[in-house]
């Protein structure tokens, strides 16, 4: 079965909308773990729009499965990750004012900077993952950098399959094939494969059935579902889909 990492950023988004102390992302992480997920993901952004430093510190003390910290490869974030020591640091691009992450890292153009960040984190005992688009050049660059994990960006597939119709079937199929090809290439390079971005209850099964993909990181759709049915049920429903053959 493909593992599920639950991104709890948007629990903090709701809290920060009122600048109060509820809902608590740490409590959400506990519920998600008790519901059966295999990891907790948070993105500590430079503008601190949702997750705060204190959240990550408390999650490091609380999470029993695996804590994955999404972060930009900046001096500030590297220093923080070296201190907190999440189980995994996933390096992601970050642009001012973006609503959500726009595309994967360009590991080719920014090879030296990403390589230096990865080496510094790994020296502190933090496993490093790179969030990359499903492109051969990016997989090859990740292999040269020497990381053990890549998280393949599923945004193109998610966007094409959001409203699946006869008109979008072709684009969806092409995007899915790109994911499969990238996953195979990463696997052949000896890199573990995770994936995520924009996946939903409606489109997740096709991605979860790619043999090389070990884990999916999903946040917005699970938290959106949780508003209606509760977080425990929302996580269990997603896990059930990942178990289906």
C-alpha positions as CSV (number, residue, x, y, z in Angstrom):
1,X,0.0,0.0,0.0
2,X,1.2,3.5,-0.8
3,X,1.9,5.4,2.4
4,X,0.0,8.6,3.3
5,X,1.7,11.8,4.6
6,X,-0.9,14.3,5.7
7,X,0.0,18.0,5.2
8,X,-1.6,20.0,8.0
9,X,-0.7,23.5,6.8
10,X,-4.3,24.6,6.3
11,X,-5.2,23.8,9.9
12,X,-2.8,26.6,10.7
13,X,-4.2,28.7,7.9
14,X,-7.6,28.6,9.7
15,X,-6.0,29.5,13.0
16,X,-4.0,32.4,11.5
17,X,-7.1,33.8,9.9
18,X,-8.2,35.0,13.3
19,X,-4.7,35.1,14.9
20,X,-5.9,32.9,17.7
21,X,-4.8,29.5,19.1
22,X,-7.4,27.3,17.5
23,X,-7.4,25.0,15.6
24,X,-4.2,23.5,16.8
25,X,-2.0,21.9,14.1
26,X,-0.3,19.7,16.7
27,X,-3.7,18.3,17.8
28,X,-4.5,17.7,14.1
29,X,-1.3,15.8,13.7
30,X,-2.2,13.5,16.6
31,X,-5.6,12.8,15.1
32,X,-4.2,12.1,11.7
33,X,-1.6,9.7,13.1
34,X,-4.3,7.9,15.2
35,X,-6.3,7.6,12.0
36,X,-3.5,5.7,10.4
37,X,-1.3,8.0,8.3
38,X,2.4,7.3,8.1
39,X,3.7,10.8,8.2
40,X,3.0,14.5,8.9
41,X,4.1,17.3,6.6
42,X,4.3,21.0,7.2
43,X,5.7,23.9,5.1
44,X,7.4,26.6,7.1
45,X,7.2,29.5,4.8
46,X,9.4,32.6,5.0
47,X,6.3,34.8,5.5
48,X,4.9,32.4,8.2
49,X,1.5,32.6,6.6
50,X,0.3,29.5,8.4
51,X,2.8,27.2,10.1
52,X,4.9,28.9,12.7
53,X,8.3,28.0,14.2
54,X,6.7,27.0,17.5
55,X,4.4,24.6,15.6
56,X,7.3,22.7,14.1
57,X,9.1,22.6,17.4
58,X,6.1,21.1,19.1
59,X,5.5,18.7,16.2
60,X,9.0,17.4,16.5
61,X,8.3,16.5,20.1
62,X,4.8,15.0,19.3
63,X,4.9,13.2,16.0
64,X,5.3,9.5,16.3
65,X,5.5,8.5,12.7
66,X,7.7,10.8,10.5
67,X,7.9,14.6,10.4
68,X,8.5,16.0,7.0
69,X,9.4,19.7,6.8
70,X,8.9,21.5,3.5
71,X,11.2,24.5,3.2
72,X,13.1,26.8,0.9
73,X,16.8,26.3,0.6
74,X,17.6,29.5,2.5
75,X,20.2,30.1,5.2
76,X,17.4,30.8,7.7
77,X,15.5,27.6,7.0
78,X,18.6,25.4,6.8
79,X,19.7,26.8,10.2
80,X,16.2,26.1,11.7
81,X,16.0,22.6,10.2
82,X,19.5,21.8,11.6
83,X,18.2,22.8,15.1
84,X,14.8,21.1,15.0
85,X,16.0,18.0,13.0
86,X,12.8,16.8,11.3
87,X,13.0,13.3,9.9
88,X,13.0,14.7,6.4
89,X,13.5,18.1,4.9
90,X,11.8,18.5,1.5
91,X,13.4,21.4,-0.4
92,X,10.8,23.3,-2.4
93,X,10.8,26.5,-4.5
94,X,9.1,29.5,-2.8
95,X,8.0,32.7,-4.5
96,X,6.7,35.8,-2.7
97,X,2.9,36.1,-2.9
98,X,2.2,32.7,-4.4
99,X,-1.0,31.0,-3.3
100,X,0.7,27.6,-3.3
101,X,4.0,26.2,-4.6
102,X,4.3,26.9,-8.3
103,X,6.3,24.1,-9.9
104,X,9.2,22.0,-8.8
105,X,12.8,23.0,-8.0
106,X,15.0,23.7,-10.9
107,X,17.8,21.4,-9.9
108,X,19.7,22.0,-13.1
109,X,19.8,25.8,-13.0
110,X,20.3,25.9,-9.2
111,X,22.4,22.8,-8.9
112,X,25.2,24.3,-6.7
113,X,22.9,26.0,-4.2
114,X,20.6,23.0,-3.8
115,X,23.6,20.6,-3.6
116,X,25.1,22.8,-0.8
117,X,21.9,22.9,1.1
118,X,21.3,19.2,0.8
119,X,24.9,18.4,2.1
120,X,24.5,20.8,5.0
121,X,21.2,19.2,6.1
122,X,22.4,15.7,5.7
123,X,25.5,16.5,7.7
124,X,23.1,17.4,10.5
125,X,21.4,14.0,10.3
126,X,18.3,15.2,8.3
127,X,17.3,13.2,5.2
128,X,16.7,15.4,2.2
129,X,14.0,15.1,-0.5
130,X,13.8,17.4,-3.5
131,X,10.4,18.5,-4.9
132,X,10.8,18.2,-8.6
133,X,8.7,18.3,-11.8
134,X,8.4,14.9,-13.7
135,X,11.3,15.7,-16.0
136,X,14.3,13.5,-16.8
137,X,16.7,16.4,-16.4
138,X,15.5,17.1,-12.9
139,X,15.7,13.4,-11.9
140,X,19.2,13.2,-13.3
141,X,20.2,16.4,-11.4
142,X,18.8,15.0,-8.2
143,X,20.9,11.8,-8.7
144,X,24.0,13.9,-9.1
145,X,23.2,15.9,-6.0
146,X,23.0,12.6,-4.2
147,X,19.7,12.8,-2.4
148,X,17.9,9.6,-1.4
149,X,14.3,10.9,-2.1
150,X,12.5,12.9,-4.7
151,X,8.9,14.1,-4.4
152,X,7.5,14.3,-7.9
153,X,5.2,17.2,-8.5
154,X,1.7,16.0,-9.4
155,X,0.2,19.4,-10.2
156,X,-0.1,18.9,-13.9
157,X,-2.0,15.7,-13.5
158,X,-4.1,17.1,-10.7
159,X,-5.0,20.2,-12.7
160,X,-6.0,18.1,-15.7
161,X,-8.1,15.6,-13.7
162,X,-9.8,18.1,-11.4
163,X,-12.9,18.1,-13.6
164,X,-12.5,14.9,-15.6
165,X,-14.4,15.1,-18.8
166,X,-14.0,13.8,-22.4
167,X,-12.1,17.0,-23.1
168,X,-9.6,16.5,-20.3
169,X,-9.1,12.8,-20.5
170,X,-6.2,13.1,-23.0
171,X,-4.3,15.7,-21.0
172,X,-4.9,13.6,-17.8
173,X,-3.5,10.5,-19.5
174,X,-0.5,12.3,-20.8
175,X,0.3,13.8,-17.4
176,X,-0.1,10.5,-15.7
177,X,2.3,8.9,-18.2
178,X,4.8,11.6,-17.3
179,X,4.5,10.8,-13.7
180,X,5.0,7.1,-14.4
181,X,8.1,7.7,-16.5
182,X,9.7,10.0,-13.9
183,X,9.0,7.5,-11.1
184,X,10.6,4.7,-13.1
185,X,13.6,6.9,-13.9
186,X,14.1,7.8,-10.3
187,X,13.7,4.2,-9.2
188,X,16.3,3.1,-11.7
189,X,18.6,5.8,-10.3
190,X,18.3,4.3,-6.8
191,X,16.2,7.2,-5.5
192,X,13.1,6.6,-3.4
193,X,10.0,8.2,-4.9
194,X,7.3,10.3,-3.2
195,X,4.7,12.4,-4.9
196,X,2.1,15.1,-4.2
197,X,0.5,18.4,-5.0
198,X,-3.2,18.9,-5.7
199,X,-4.2,15.3,-5.4
200,X,-7.8,14.6,-4.4
201,X,-10.1,11.7,-3.4
202,X,-11.2,11.6,-7.0
203,X,-7.8,11.4,-8.7
204,X,-5.5,9.8,-6.2
205,X,-5.9,6.1,-7.1
206,X,-4.2,6.2,-10.5
207,X,-1.1,7.8,-8.9
208,X,-1.1,5.5,-5.9
209,X,-1.0,2.5,-8.3
210,X,2.4,3.6,-9.8
211,X,4.6,0.9,-8.2
212,X,7.7,3.1,-7.7
213,X,5.8,5.7,-5.6
214,X,6.1,4.9,-1.9
215,X,4.3,7.8,-0.4
216,X,1.8,10.5,-1.3
217,X,1.7,13.9,0.6
218,X,-1.8,15.3,0.6
219,X,-3.0,18.3,2.5
220,X,-5.6,20.7,1.1
221,X,-8.2,18.1,-0.1
222,X,-8.0,16.2,3.2
223,X,-8.4,19.3,5.3
224,X,-11.3,20.4,3.1
225,X,-13.0,17.1,3.6
226,X,-12.3,17.3,7.3
227,X,-14.4,20.5,7.6
228,X,-17.4,18.4,6.6
229,X,-16.8,14.9,8.1
230,X,-14.0,15.4,10.7
231,X,-10.3,14.8,10.3
232,X,-10.3,11.3,11.6
233,X,-12.8,10.2,8.9
234,X,-11.2,12.3,6.2
235,X,-7.8,10.6,6.8
236,X,-9.3,7.1,7.0
237,X,-11.2,7.7,3.7
238,X,-8.0,8.6,1.9
239,X,-6.1,5.6,3.4
240,X,-8.9,3.4,2.2
241,X,-8.5,4.6,-1.4
242,X,-4.8,4.0,-1.2
243,X,-5.4,0.4,-0.1
244,X,-7.7,-0.3,-3.1
245,X,-6.2,-2.3,-5.9
